[in-house]
Amino acid sequence: MEGIPRIKDVKPLDDLMIMVTFANNVVKSYDVNKLINQYPVFEQLKNRAVFNLVHVDCGGFGIAWTDDIDLSE
């Protein structure tokens, strides 16, 4: 997709935050608490072991924790 940078890396942080590095080297942090409060599927991320599973999806167009919990860029 043109104009949308791919995700290069994602790291779990404290307080249910993640740090995302894009292919254009822009680094952003995101508060996952908002997702947990808005969408029930994300409730599983309150479990730190599950939250720490965050990884870049194949191709760099999103991130995922499990097969059921993911986000597009």
Predicted model as a PDB file, atoms N, CA, C, CB and O in Angstrom, pLDDT in the B-factor column:
MODEL        1                                                                  
ATOM      1  N   MET A   1       0.836  -1.183   0.000  1.00 50.00           N  
ATOM      2  CA  MET A   1       0.000   0.000   0.000  1.00 50.00           C  
ATOM      3  C   MET A   1       0.880   1.245   0.000  1.00 50.00           C  
ATOM      4  CB  MET A   1      -0.950  -0.001   1.213  1.00 50.00           C  
ATOM      5  O   MET A   1       1.761   1.405   0.845  1.00 50.00           O  
ATOM      6  N   GLU A   2       0.631   2.085  -0.927  1.00 64.00           N  
ATOM      7  CA  GLU A   2       1.427   3.291  -1.064  1.00 64.00           C  
ATOM      8  C   GLU A   2       1.019   4.325  -0.017  1.00 64.00           C  
ATOM      9  CB  GLU A   2       1.281   3.870  -2.475  1.00 64.00           C  
ATOM     10  O   GLU A   2      -0.165   4.508   0.264  1.00 64.00           O  
ATOM     11  N   GLY A   3       2.012   4.994   0.552  1.00 74.00           N  
ATOM     12  CA  GLY A   3       1.735   6.055   1.504  1.00 74.00           C  
ATOM     13  C   GLY A   3       1.617   5.600   2.945  1.00 74.00           C  
ATOM     14  O   GLY A   3       1.676   6.424   3.857  1.00 74.00           O  
ATOM     15  N   ILE A   4       1.452   4.323   3.164  1.00 78.00           N  
ATOM     16  CA  ILE A   4       1.350   3.809   4.531  1.00 78.00           C  
ATOM     17  C   ILE A   4       2.633   3.030   4.838  1.00 78.00           C  
ATOM     18  CB  ILE A   4       0.069   2.899   4.711  1.00 78.00           C  
ATOM     19  O   ILE A   4       2.885   1.978   4.250  1.00 78.00           O  
ATOM     20  N   PRO A   5       3.437   3.556   5.761  1.00 88.00           N  
ATOM     21  CA  PRO A   5       4.692   2.865   6.063  1.00 88.00           C  
ATOM     22  C   PRO A   5       4.439   1.540   6.773  1.00 88.00           C  
ATOM     23  CB  PRO A   5       5.593   3.753   6.922  1.00 88.00           C  
ATOM     24  O   PRO A   5       3.531   1.418   7.596  1.00 88.00           O  
ATOM     25  N   ARG A   6       5.239   0.581   6.444  1.00 94.00           N  
ATOM     26  CA  ARG A   6       5.137  -0.720   7.099  1.00 94.00           C  
ATOM     27  C   ARG A   6       5.754  -0.647   8.494  1.00 94.00           C  
ATOM     28  CB  ARG A   6       5.832  -1.817   6.254  1.00 94.00           C  
ATOM     29  O   ARG A   6       6.576   0.217   8.799  1.00 94.00           O  
ATOM     30  N   ILE A   7       5.332  -1.566   9.300  1.00 96.00           N  
ATOM     31  CA  ILE A   7       5.861  -1.656  10.663  1.00 96.00           C  
ATOM     32  C   ILE A   7       7.121  -2.506  10.638  1.00 96.00           C  
ATOM     33  CB  ILE A   7       4.805  -2.256  11.647  1.00 96.00           C  
ATOM     34  O   ILE A   7       7.140  -3.605  10.085  1.00 96.00           O  
ATOM     35  N   LYS A   8       8.159  -1.980  11.242  1.00 96.00           N  
ATOM     36  CA  LYS A   8       9.450  -2.664  11.286  1.00 96.00           C  
ATOM     37  C   LYS A   8       9.635  -3.415  12.605  1.00 96.00           C  
ATOM     38  CB  LYS A   8      10.590  -1.658  11.090  1.00 96.00           C  
ATOM     39  O   LYS A   8      10.214  -4.501  12.623  1.00 96.00           O  
ATOM     40  N   ASP A   9       9.142  -2.836  13.715  1.00 97.00           N  
ATOM     41  CA  ASP A   9       9.368  -3.440  15.029  1.00 97.00           C  
ATOM     42  C   ASP A   9       8.287  -2.971  15.997  1.00 97.00           C  
ATOM     43  CB  ASP A   9      10.780  -3.082  15.571  1.00 97.00           C  
ATOM     44  O   ASP A   9       7.729  -1.885  15.842  1.00 97.00           O  
ATOM     45  N   VAL A  10       8.002  -3.789  16.981  1.00 98.00           N  
ATOM     46  CA  VAL A  10       7.074  -3.414  18.051  1.00 98.00           C  
ATOM     47  C   VAL A  10       7.601  -4.004  19.357  1.00 98.00           C  
ATOM     48  CB  VAL A  10       5.609  -3.917  17.749  1.00 98.00           C  
ATOM     49  O   VAL A  10       8.058  -5.146  19.406  1.00 98.00           O  
ATOM     50  N   LYS A  11       7.523  -3.197  20.406  1.00 98.00           N  
ATOM     51  CA  LYS A  11       7.993  -3.632  21.722  1.00 98.00           C  
ATOM     52  C   LYS A  11       6.933  -3.323  22.773  1.00 98.00           C  
ATOM     53  CB  LYS A  11       9.336  -2.945  22.084  1.00 98.00           C  
ATOM     54  O   LYS A  11       6.351  -2.239  22.777  1.00 98.00           O  
ATOM     55  N   PRO A  12       6.683  -4.288  23.671  1.00 98.00           N  
ATOM     56  CA  PRO A  12       5.769  -4.010  24.775  1.00 98.00           C  
ATOM     57  C   PRO A  12       6.461  -3.132  25.809  1.00 98.00           C  
ATOM     58  CB  PRO A  12       5.273  -5.323  25.424  1.00 98.00           C  
ATOM     59  O   PRO A  12       7.644  -3.316  26.093  1.00 98.00           O  
ATOM     60  N   LEU A  13       5.729  -2.185  26.366  1.00 97.00           N  
ATOM     61  CA  LEU A  13       6.246  -1.298  27.407  1.00 97.00           C  
ATOM     62  C   LEU A  13       5.404  -1.473  28.665  1.00 97.00           C  
ATOM     63  CB  LEU A  13       6.239   0.189  26.935  1.00 97.00           C  
ATOM     64  O   LEU A  13       4.436  -2.233  28.668  1.00 97.00           O  
ATOM     65  N   ASP A  14       5.767  -0.776  29.719  1.00 94.00           N  
ATOM     66  CA  ASP A  14       4.983  -0.794  30.950  1.00 94.00           C  
ATOM     67  C   ASP A  14       3.631  -0.125  30.728  1.00 94.00           C  
ATOM     68  CB  ASP A  14       5.745  -0.095  32.088  1.00 94.00           C  
ATOM     69  O   ASP A  14       3.431   0.591  29.747  1.00 94.00           O  
ATOM     70  N   ASP A  15       2.721  -0.367  31.643  1.00 93.00           N  
ATOM     71  CA  ASP A  15       1.397   0.282  31.656  1.00 93.00           C  
ATOM     72  C   ASP A  15       0.587   0.036  30.388  1.00 93.00           C  
ATOM     73  CB  ASP A  15       1.561   1.767  31.854  1.00 93.00           C  
ATOM     74  O   ASP A  15      -0.172   0.900  29.949  1.00 93.00           O  
ATOM     75  N   LEU A  16       0.757  -1.159  29.799  1.00 96.00           N  
ATOM     76  CA  LEU A  16       0.019  -1.547  28.589  1.00 96.00           C  
ATOM     77  C   LEU A  16       0.214  -0.569  27.437  1.00 96.00           C  
ATOM     78  CB  LEU A  16      -1.455  -1.661  28.902  1.00 96.00           C  
ATOM     79  O   LEU A  16      -0.730  -0.210  26.734  1.00 96.00           O  
ATOM     80  N   MET A  17       1.446  -0.156  27.265  1.00 97.00           N  
ATOM     81  CA  MET A  17       1.843   0.691  26.137  1.00 97.00           C  
ATOM     82  C   MET A  17       2.718  -0.153  25.205  1.00 97.00           C  
ATOM     83  CB  MET A  17       2.609   1.987  26.627  1.00 97.00           C  
ATOM     84  O   MET A  17       3.374  -1.099  25.641  1.00 97.00           O  
ATOM     85  N   ILE A  18       2.719   0.199  23.931  1.00 97.00           N  
ATOM     86  CA  ILE A  18       3.632  -0.424  22.972  1.00 97.00           C  
ATOM     87  C   ILE A  18       4.388   0.669  22.231  1.00 97.00           C  
ATOM     88  CB  ILE A  18       2.862  -1.341  21.971  1.00 97.00           C  
ATOM     89  O   ILE A  18       3.879   1.772  22.038  1.00 97.00           O  
ATOM     90  N   MET A  19       5.604   0.348  21.822  1.00 98.00           N  
ATOM     91  CA  MET A  19       6.404   1.253  21.008  1.00 98.00           C  
ATOM     92  C   MET A  19       6.529   0.617  19.627  1.00 98.00           C  
ATOM     93  CB  MET A  19       7.821   1.527  21.654  1.00 98.00           C  
ATOM     94  O   MET A  19       7.011  -0.507  19.491  1.00 98.00           O  
ATOM     95  N   VAL A  20       6.089   1.348  18.608  1.00 96.00           N  
ATOM     96  CA  VAL A  20       6.082   0.845  17.240  1.00 96.00           C  
ATOM     97  C   VAL A  20       7.086   1.633  16.409  1.00 96.00           C  
ATOM     98  CB  VAL A  20       4.664   0.938  16.621  1.00 96.00           C  
ATOM     99  O   VAL A  20       7.067   2.864  16.402  1.00 96.00           O  
ATOM    100  N   THR A  21       7.959   0.922  15.714  1.00 97.00           N  
ATOM    101  CA  THR A  21       8.913   1.544  14.798  1.00 97.00           C  
ATOM    102  C   THR A  21       8.483   1.198  13.377  1.00 97.00           C  
ATOM    103  CB  THR A  21      10.388   1.065  15.084  1.00 97.00           C  
ATOM    104  O   THR A  21       8.320   0.028  13.030  1.00 97.00           O  
ATOM    105  N   PHE A  22       8.303   2.227  12.569  1.00 95.00           N  
ATOM    106  CA  PHE A  22       7.880   2.041  11.188  1.00 95.00           C  
ATOM    107  C   PHE A  22       9.098   1.988  10.262  1.00 95.00           C  
ATOM    108  CB  PHE A  22       6.925   3.173  10.759  1.00 95.00           C  
ATOM    109  O   PHE A  22      10.202   2.368  10.654  1.00 95.00           O  
ATOM    110  N   ALA A  23       8.889   1.518   9.046  1.00 94.00           N  
ATOM    111  CA  ALA A  23       9.974   1.365   8.074  1.00 94.00           C  
ATOM    112  C   ALA A  23      10.641   2.697   7.749  1.00 94.00           C  
ATOM    113  CB  ALA A  23       9.446   0.730   6.795  1.00 94.00           C  
ATOM    114  O   ALA A  23      11.807   2.722   7.356  1.00 94.00           O  
ATOM    115  N   ASN A  24       9.912   3.815   7.909  1.00 94.00           N  
ATOM    116  CA  ASN A  24      10.493   5.134   7.645  1.00 94.00           C  
ATOM    117  C   ASN A  24      11.202   5.690   8.892  1.00 94.00           C  
ATOM    118  CB  ASN A  24       9.396   6.114   7.178  1.00 94.00           C  
ATOM    119  O   ASN A  24      11.534   6.875   8.951  1.00 94.00           O  
ATOM    120  N   ASN A  25      11.428   4.821   9.884  1.00 95.00           N  
ATOM    121  CA  ASN A  25      12.121   5.121  11.148  1.00 95.00           C  
ATOM    122  C   ASN A  25      11.356   6.049  12.089  1.00 95.00           C  
ATOM    123  CB  ASN A  25      13.447   5.734  10.849  1.00 95.00           C  
ATOM    124  O   ASN A  25      11.930   6.543  13.060  1.00 95.00           O  
ATOM    125  N   VAL A  26      10.089   6.291  11.824  1.00 95.00           N  
ATOM    126  CA  VAL A  26       9.247   7.008  12.777  1.00 95.00           C  
ATOM    127  C   VAL A  26       8.915   6.039  13.910  1.00 95.00           C  
ATOM    128  CB  VAL A  26       7.937   7.568  12.091  1.00 95.00           C  
ATOM    129  O   VAL A  26       8.547   4.889  13.668  1.00 95.00           O  
ATOM    130  N   VAL A  27       9.050   6.517  15.149  1.00 97.00           N  
ATOM    131  CA  VAL A  27       8.762   5.702  16.323  1.00 97.00           C  
ATOM    132  C   VAL A  27       7.601   6.352  17.069  1.00 97.00           C  
ATOM    133  CB  VAL A  27      10.025   5.556  17.247  1.00 97.00           C  
ATOM    134  O   VAL A  27       7.626   7.548  17.357  1.00 97.00           O  
ATOM    135  N   LYS A  28       6.579   5.546  17.379  1.00 96.00           N  
ATOM    136  CA  LYS A  28       5.418   6.056  18.100  1.00 96.00           C  
ATOM    137  C   LYS A  28       5.071   5.105  19.230  1.00 96.00           C  
ATOM    138  CB  LYS A  28       4.210   6.241  17.151  1.00 96.00           C  
ATOM    139  O   LYS A  28       5.281   3.896  19.131  1.00 96.00           O  
ATOM    140  N   SER A  29       4.537   5.665  20.302  1.00 96.00           N  
ATOM    141  CA  SER A  29       4.040   4.819  21.377  1.00 96.00           C  
ATOM    142  C   SER A  29       2.517   4.901  21.381  1.00 96.00           C  
ATOM    143  CB  SER A  29       4.635   5.246  22.761  1.00 96.00           C  
ATOM    144  O   SER A  29       1.930   5.938  21.070  1.00 96.00           O  
ATOM    145  N   TYR A  30       1.897   3.784  21.740  1.00 95.00           N  
ATOM    146  CA  TYR A  30       0.445   3.685  21.744  1.00 95.00           C  
ATOM    147  C   TYR A  30      -0.026   3.107  23.069  1.00 95.00           C  
ATOM    148  CB  TYR A  30      -0.050   2.821  20.568  1.00 95.00           C  
ATOM    149  O   TYR A  30       0.582   2.186  23.617  1.00 95.00           O  
ATOM    150  N   ASP A  31      -1.108   3.659  23.566  1.00 96.00           N  
ATOM    151  CA  ASP A  31      -1.718   3.197  24.802  1.00 96.00           C  
ATOM    152  C   ASP A  31      -2.779   2.154  24.462  1.00 96.00           C  
ATOM    153  CB  ASP A  31      -2.334   4.384  25.602  1.00 96.00           C  
ATOM    154  O   ASP A  31      -3.830   2.489  23.917  1.00 96.00           O  
ATOM    155  N   VAL A  32      -2.508   0.902  24.781  1.00 96.00           N  
ATOM    156  CA  VAL A  32      -3.415  -0.197  24.456  1.00 96.00           C  
ATOM    157  C   VAL A  32      -4.609  -0.233  25.414  1.00 96.00           C  
ATOM    158  CB  VAL A  32      -2.664  -1.536  24.499  1.00 96.00           C  
ATOM    159  O   VAL A  32      -5.603  -0.903  25.132  1.00 96.00           O  
ATOM    160  N   ASN A  33      -4.525   0.480  26.542  1.00 95.00           N  
ATOM    161  CA  ASN A  33      -5.646   0.546  27.483  1.00 95.00           C  
ATOM    162  C   ASN A  33      -6.933   1.001  26.797  1.00 95.00           C  
ATOM    163  CB  ASN A  33      -5.310   1.491  28.635  1.00 95.00           C  
ATOM    164  O   ASN A  33      -8.019   0.528  27.134  1.00 95.00           O  
ATOM    165  N   LYS A  34      -6.813   1.903  25.852  1.00 92.00           N  
ATOM    166  CA  LYS A  34      -7.994   2.410  25.150  1.00 92.00           C  
ATOM    167  C   LYS A  34      -8.712   1.282  24.403  1.00 92.00           C  
ATOM    168  CB  LYS A  34      -7.595   3.530  24.166  1.00 92.00           C  
ATOM    169  O   LYS A  34      -9.941   1.213  24.398  1.00 92.00           O  
ATOM    170  N   LEU A  35      -7.934   0.405  23.778  1.00 92.00           N  
ATOM    171  CA  LEU A  35      -8.522  -0.732  23.059  1.00 92.00           C  
ATOM    172  C   LEU A  35      -9.189  -1.701  24.026  1.00 92.00           C  
ATOM    173  CB  LEU A  35      -7.448  -1.464  22.238  1.00 92.00           C  
ATOM    174  O   LEU A  35     -10.274  -2.218  23.759  1.00 92.00           O  
ATOM    175  N   ILE A  36      -8.528  -1.938  25.148  1.00 92.00           N  
ATOM    176  CA  ILE A  36      -9.064  -2.867  26.149  1.00 92.00           C  
ATOM    177  C   ILE A  36     -10.413  -2.366  26.656  1.00 92.00           C  
ATOM    178  CB  ILE A  36      -8.073  -3.036  27.330  1.00 92.00           C  
ATOM    179  O   ILE A  36     -11.339  -3.156  26.843  1.00 92.00           O  
ATOM    180  N   ASN A  37     -10.525  -1.074  26.876  1.00 91.00           N  
ATOM    181  CA  ASN A  37     -11.764  -0.503  27.382  1.00 91.00           C  
ATOM    182  C   ASN A  37     -12.866  -0.450  26.329  1.00 91.00           C  
ATOM    183  CB  ASN A  37     -11.506   0.877  27.909  1.00 91.00           C  
ATOM    184  O   ASN A  37     -14.049  -0.432  26.670  1.00 91.00           O  
ATOM    185  N   GLN A  38     -12.485  -0.426  25.054  1.00 95.00           N  
ATOM    186  CA  GLN A  38     -13.456  -0.264  23.975  1.00 95.00           C  
ATOM    187  C   GLN A  38     -13.915  -1.579  23.348  1.00 95.00           C  
ATOM    188  CB  GLN A  38     -12.873   0.607  22.913  1.00 95.00           C  
ATOM    189  O   GLN A  38     -15.069  -1.705  22.940  1.00 95.00           O  
ATOM    190  N   TYR A  39     -13.012  -2.560  23.270  1.00 94.00           N  
ATOM    191  CA  TYR A  39     -13.311  -3.802  22.559  1.00 94.00           C  
ATOM    192  C   TYR A  39     -13.005  -5.005  23.449  1.00 94.00           C  
ATOM    193  CB  TYR A  39     -12.502  -3.884  21.243  1.00 94.00           C  
ATOM    194  O   TYR A  39     -11.859  -5.195  23.855  1.00 94.00           O  
ATOM    195  N   PRO A  40     -14.015  -5.820  23.756  1.00 93.00           N  
ATOM    196  CA  PRO A  40     -13.832  -6.952  24.671  1.00 93.00           C  
ATOM    197  C   PRO A  40     -12.733  -7.943  24.278  1.00 93.00           C  
ATOM    198  CB  PRO A  40     -15.110  -7.686  24.785  1.00 93.00           C  
ATOM    199  O   PRO A  40     -12.112  -8.540  25.157  1.00 93.00           O  
ATOM    200  N   VAL A  41     -12.480  -8.131  22.988  1.00 92.00           N  
ATOM    201  CA  VAL A  41     -11.464  -9.097  22.572  1.00 92.00           C  
ATOM    202  C   VAL A  41     -10.075  -8.731  23.120  1.00 92.00           C  
ATOM    203  CB  VAL A  41     -11.418  -9.182  21.041  1.00 92.00           C  
ATOM    204  O   VAL A  41      -9.240  -9.610  23.327  1.00 92.00           O  
ATOM    205  N   PHE A  42      -9.833  -7.442  23.352  1.00 95.00           N  
ATOM    206  CA  PHE A  42      -8.530  -6.996  23.834  1.00 95.00           C  
ATOM    207  C   PHE A  42      -8.350  -7.174  25.342  1.00 95.00           C  
ATOM    208  CB  PHE A  42      -8.329  -5.552  23.473  1.00 95.00           C  
ATOM    209  O   PHE A  42      -7.256  -6.946  25.858  1.00 95.00           O  
ATOM    210  N   GLU A  43      -9.402  -7.576  26.058  1.00 95.00           N  
ATOM    211  CA  GLU A  43      -9.316  -7.794  27.509  1.00 95.00           C  
ATOM    212  C   GLU A  43      -8.207  -8.777  27.873  1.00 95.00           C  
ATOM    213  CB  GLU A  43     -10.652  -8.307  28.044  1.00 95.00           C  
ATOM    214  O   GLU A  43      -7.596  -8.661  28.935  1.00 95.00           O  
ATOM    215  N   GLN A  44      -7.949  -9.735  26.998  1.00 95.00           N  
ATOM    216  CA  GLN A  44      -6.905 -10.736  27.252  1.00 95.00           C  
ATOM    217  C   GLN A  44      -5.533 -10.093  27.444  1.00 95.00           C  
ATOM    218  CB  GLN A  44      -6.848 -11.739  26.101  1.00 95.00           C  
ATOM    219  O   GLN A  44      -4.643 -10.688  28.052  1.00 95.00           O  
ATOM    220  N   LEU A  45      -5.364  -8.875  26.923  1.00 97.00           N  
ATOM    221  CA  LEU A  45      -4.064  -8.205  27.008  1.00 97.00           C  
ATOM    222  C   LEU A  45      -3.758  -7.694  28.414  1.00 97.00           C  
ATOM    223  CB  LEU A  45      -4.016  -7.049  26.028  1.00 97.00           C  
ATOM    224  O   LEU A  45      -2.638  -7.260  28.682  1.00 97.00           O  
ATOM    225  N   LYS A  46      -4.733  -7.741  29.305  1.00 96.00           N  
ATOM    226  CA  LYS A  46      -4.468  -7.401  30.706  1.00 96.00           C  
ATOM    227  C   LYS A  46      -3.525  -8.420  31.332  1.00 96.00           C  
ATOM    228  CB  LYS A  46      -5.783  -7.330  31.508  1.00 96.00           C  
ATOM    229  O   LYS A  46      -2.839  -8.123  32.310  1.00 96.00           O  
ATOM    230  N   ASN A  47      -3.496  -9.615  30.766  1.00 96.00           N  
ATOM    231  CA  ASN A  47      -2.551 -10.650  31.194  1.00 96.00           C  
ATOM    232  C   ASN A  47      -1.189 -10.296  30.586  1.00 96.00           C  
ATOM    233  CB  ASN A  47      -3.029 -12.104  30.750  1.00 96.00           C  
ATOM    234  O   ASN A  47      -1.019 -10.342  29.367  1.00 96.00           O  
ATOM    235  N   ARG A  48      -0.240  -9.951  31.423  1.00 96.00           N  
ATOM    236  CA  ARG A  48       1.073  -9.475  30.953  1.00 96.00           C  
ATOM    237  C   ARG A  48       1.768 -10.487  30.050  1.00 96.00           C  
ATOM    238  CB  ARG A  48       1.970  -9.158  32.141  1.00 96.00           C  
ATOM    239  O   ARG A  48       2.453 -10.100  29.104  1.00 96.00           O  
ATOM    240  N   ALA A  49       1.603 -11.760  30.326  1.00 97.00           N  
ATOM    241  CA  ALA A  49       2.226 -12.796  29.485  1.00 97.00           C  
ATOM    242  C   ALA A  49       1.680 -12.734  28.056  1.00 97.00           C  
ATOM    243  CB  ALA A  49       1.982 -14.205  30.087  1.00 97.00           C  
ATOM    244  O   ALA A  49       2.434 -12.897  27.097  1.00 97.00           O  
ATOM    245  N   VAL A  50       0.395 -12.502  27.915  1.00 97.00           N  
ATOM    246  CA  VAL A  50      -0.214 -12.369  26.583  1.00 97.00           C  
ATOM    247  C   VAL A  50       0.228 -11.051  25.947  1.00 97.00           C  
ATOM    248  CB  VAL A  50      -1.772 -12.437  26.672  1.00 97.00           C  
ATOM    249  O   VAL A  50       0.594 -11.021  24.772  1.00 97.00           O  
ATOM    250  N   PHE A  51       0.196  -9.972  26.715  1.00 97.00           N  
ATOM    251  CA  PHE A  51       0.591  -8.661  26.199  1.00 97.00           C  
ATOM    252  C   PHE A  51       2.019  -8.691  25.637  1.00 97.00           C  
ATOM    253  CB  PHE A  51       0.480  -7.601  27.307  1.00 97.00           C  
ATOM    254  O   PHE A  51       2.296  -8.086  24.601  1.00 97.00           O  
ATOM    255  N   ASN A  52       2.909  -9.388  26.318  1.00 97.00           N  
ATOM    256  CA  ASN A  52       4.310  -9.454  25.893  1.00 97.00           C  
ATOM    257  C   ASN A  52       4.523 -10.260  24.611  1.00 97.00           C  
ATOM    258  CB  ASN A  52       5.141 -10.051  26.993  1.00 97.00           C  
ATOM    259  O   ASN A  52       5.627 -10.259  24.067  1.00 97.00           O  
ATOM    260  N   LEU A  53       3.496 -10.942  24.121  1.00 98.00           N  
ATOM    261  CA  LEU A  53       3.599 -11.718  22.880  1.00 98.00           C  
ATOM    262  C   LEU A  53       3.532 -10.850  21.622  1.00 98.00           C  
ATOM    263  CB  LEU A  53       2.496 -12.753  22.833  1.00 98.00           C  
ATOM    264  O   LEU A  53       3.652 -11.364  20.510  1.00 98.00           O  
ATOM    265  N   VAL A  54       3.343  -9.548  21.787  1.00 98.00           N  
ATOM    266  CA  VAL A  54       3.165  -8.667  20.633  1.00 98.00           C  
ATOM    267  C   VAL A  54       4.308  -8.836  19.632  1.00 98.00           C  
ATOM    268  CB  VAL A  54       3.073  -7.202  21.087  1.00 98.00           C  
ATOM    269  O   VAL A  54       5.477  -8.924  20.008  1.00 98.00           O  
ATOM    270  N   HIS A  55       3.943  -8.878  18.358  1.00 98.00           N  
ATOM    271  CA  HIS A  55       4.925  -9.032  17.280  1.00 98.00           C  
ATOM    272  C   HIS A  55       4.388  -8.394  16.003  1.00 98.00           C  
ATOM    273  CB  HIS A  55       5.258 -10.535  17.041  1.00 98.00           C  
ATOM    274  O   HIS A  55       3.192  -8.125  15.887  1.00 98.00           O  
ATOM    275  N   VAL A  56       5.269  -8.158  15.061  1.00 97.00           N  
ATOM    276  CA  VAL A  56       4.890  -7.588  13.765  1.00 97.00           C  
ATOM    277  C   VAL A  56       4.281  -8.699  12.923  1.00 97.00           C  
ATOM    278  CB  VAL A  56       6.123  -6.937  13.036  1.00 97.00           C  
ATOM    279  O   VAL A  56       4.859  -9.778  12.788  1.00 97.00           O  
ATOM    280  N   ASP A  57       3.110  -8.427  12.358  1.00 94.00           N  
ATOM    281  CA  ASP A  57       2.464  -9.382  11.458  1.00 94.00           C  
ATOM    282  C   ASP A  57       3.277  -9.537  10.185  1.00 94.00           C  
ATOM    283  CB  ASP A  57       1.030  -8.936  11.124  1.00 94.00           C  
ATOM    284  O   ASP A  57       4.039  -8.643   9.816  1.00 94.00           O  
ATOM    285  N   CYS A  58       3.120 -10.641   9.531  1.00 86.00           N  
ATOM    286  CA  CYS A  58       3.804 -10.929   8.279  1.00 86.00           C  
ATOM    287  C   CYS A  58       3.579  -9.797   7.279  1.00 86.00           C  
ATOM    288  CB  CYS A  58       3.321 -12.267   7.697  1.00 86.00           C  
ATOM    289  O   CYS A  58       2.437  -9.416   7.023  1.00 86.00           O  
ATOM    290  N   GLY A  59       4.625  -9.275   6.728  1.00 89.00           N  
ATOM    291  CA  GLY A  59       4.533  -8.198   5.747  1.00 89.00           C  
ATOM    292  C   GLY A  59       4.627  -6.807   6.333  1.00 89.00           C  
ATOM    293  O   GLY A  59       4.819  -5.837   5.600  1.00 89.00           O  
ATOM    294  N   GLY A  60       4.491  -6.694   7.664  1.00 93.00           N  
ATOM    295  CA  GLY A  60       4.631  -5.402   8.309  1.00 93.00           C  
ATOM    296  C   GLY A  60       3.417  -4.499   8.234  1.00 93.00           C  
ATOM    297  O   GLY A  60       3.523  -3.297   8.476  1.00 93.00           O  
ATOM    298  N   PHE A  61       2.252  -5.066   7.900  1.00 92.00           N  
ATOM    299  CA  PHE A  61       1.045  -4.251   7.777  1.00 92.00           C  
ATOM    300  C   PHE A  61       0.214  -4.211   9.051  1.00 92.00           C  
ATOM    301  CB  PHE A  61       0.201  -4.765   6.653  1.00 92.00           C  
ATOM    302  O   PHE A  61      -0.873  -3.631   9.063  1.00 92.00           O  
ATOM    303  N   GLY A  62       0.707  -4.815  10.114  1.00 94.00           N  
ATOM    304  CA  GLY A  62      -0.016  -4.812  11.375  1.00 94.00           C  
ATOM    305  C   GLY A  62       0.799  -5.458  12.467  1.00 94.00           C  
ATOM    306  O   GLY A  62       1.930  -5.894  12.249  1.00 94.00           O  
ATOM    307  N   ILE A  63       0.206  -5.514  13.656  1.00 96.00           N  
ATOM    308  CA  ILE A  63       0.823  -6.203  14.786  1.00 96.00           C  
ATOM    309  C   ILE A  63      -0.192  -7.191  15.338  1.00 96.00           C  
ATOM    310  CB  ILE A  63       1.293  -5.193  15.892  1.00 96.00           C  
ATOM    311  O   ILE A  63      -1.397  -7.048  15.126  1.00 96.00           O  
ATOM    312  N   ALA A  64       0.309  -8.192  16.045  1.00 97.00           N  
ATOM    313  CA  ALA A  64      -0.582  -9.206  16.609  1.00 97.00           C  
ATOM    314  C   ALA A  64      -0.029  -9.699  17.933  1.00 97.00           C  
ATOM    315  CB  ALA A  64      -0.768 -10.384  15.631  1.00 97.00           C  
ATOM    316  O   ALA A  64       1.169  -9.627  18.203  1.00 97.00           O  
ATOM    317  N   TRP A  65      -0.935 -10.196  18.737  1.00 97.00           N  
ATOM    318  CA  TRP A  65      -0.566 -10.858  19.981  1.00 97.00           C  
ATOM    319  C   TRP A  65      -0.860 -12.351  19.861  1.00 97.00           C  
ATOM    320  CB  TRP A  65      -1.326 -10.240  21.188  1.00 97.00           C  
ATOM    321  O   TRP A  65      -0.034 -13.189  20.222  1.00 97.00           O  
ATOM    322  N   THR A  66      -2.039 -12.667  19.353  1.00 94.00           N  
ATOM    323  CA  THR A  66      -2.470 -14.048  19.141  1.00 94.00           C  
ATOM    324  C   THR A  66      -3.170 -14.094  17.785  1.00 94.00           C  
ATOM    325  CB  THR A  66      -3.424 -14.553  20.306  1.00 94.00           C  
ATOM    326  O   THR A  66      -3.242 -13.089  17.077  1.00 94.00           O  
ATOM    327  N   ASP A  67      -3.683 -15.273  17.432  1.00 91.00           N  
ATOM    328  CA  ASP A  67      -4.435 -15.383  16.173  1.00 91.00           C  
ATOM    329  C   ASP A  67      -5.721 -14.575  16.216  1.00 91.00           C  
ATOM    330  CB  ASP A  67      -4.757 -16.845  15.871  1.00 91.00           C  
ATOM    331  O   ASP A  67      -6.255 -14.207  15.170  1.00 91.00           O  
ATOM    332  N   ASP A  68      -6.229 -14.294  17.418  1.00 91.00           N  
ATOM    333  CA  ASP A  68      -7.497 -13.579  17.558  1.00 91.00           C  
ATOM    334  C   ASP A  68      -7.333 -12.086  17.866  1.00 91.00           C  
ATOM    335  CB  ASP A  68      -8.312 -14.221  18.643  1.00 91.00           C  
ATOM    336  O   ASP A  68      -8.292 -11.323  17.740  1.00 91.00           O  
ATOM    337  N   ILE A  69      -6.135 -11.664  18.264  1.00 94.00           N  
ATOM    338  CA  ILE A  69      -5.938 -10.278  18.673  1.00 94.00           C  
ATOM    339  C   ILE A  69      -4.875  -9.643  17.781  1.00 94.00           C  
ATOM    340  CB  ILE A  69      -5.529 -10.189  20.174  1.00 94.00           C  
ATOM    341  O   ILE A  69      -3.696  -9.992  17.853  1.00 94.00           O  
ATOM    342  N   ASP A  70      -5.312  -8.702  16.934  1.00 93.00           N  
ATOM    343  CA  ASP A  70      -4.360  -8.032  16.051  1.00 93.00           C  
ATOM    344  C   ASP A  70      -4.866  -6.634  15.684  1.00 93.00           C  
ATOM    345  CB  ASP A  70      -4.121  -8.871  14.774  1.00 93.00           C  
ATOM    346  O   ASP A  70      -6.027  -6.295  15.913  1.00 93.00           O  
ATOM    347  N   LEU A  71      -3.976  -5.845  15.115  1.00 91.00           N  
ATOM    348  CA  LEU A  71      -4.287  -4.484  14.664  1.00 91.00           C  
ATOM    349  C   LEU A  71      -3.574  -4.233  13.345  1.00 91.00           C  
ATOM    350  CB  LEU A  71      -3.870  -3.419  15.731  1.00 91.00           C  
ATOM    351  O   LEU A  71      -2.450  -4.695  13.149  1.00 91.00           O  
ATOM    352  N   SER A  72      -4.211  -3.513  12.452  1.00 87.00           N  
ATOM    353  CA  SER A  72      -3.517  -3.095  11.234  1.00 87.00           C  
ATOM    354  C   SER A  72      -2.796  -1.785  11.511  1.00 87.00           C  
ATOM    355  CB  SER A  72      -4.511  -2.942  10.038  1.00 87.00           C  
ATOM    356  O   SER A  72      -3.087  -1.096  12.489  1.00 87.00           O  
ATOM    357  N   GLU A  73      -1.842  -1.449  10.632  1.00 67.00           N  
ATOM    358  CA  GLU A  73      -1.046  -0.256  10.852  1.00 67.00           C  
ATOM    359  C   GLU A  73      -1.904   0.972  10.846  1.00 67.00           C  
ATOM    360  CB  GLU A  73       0.032  -0.135   9.816  1.00 67.00           C  
ATOM    361  O   GLU A  73      -1.396   2.080  11.018  1.00 67.00           O  
TER     362      GLU A  73                                                      
ENDMDL                                                                          
END                                                                             
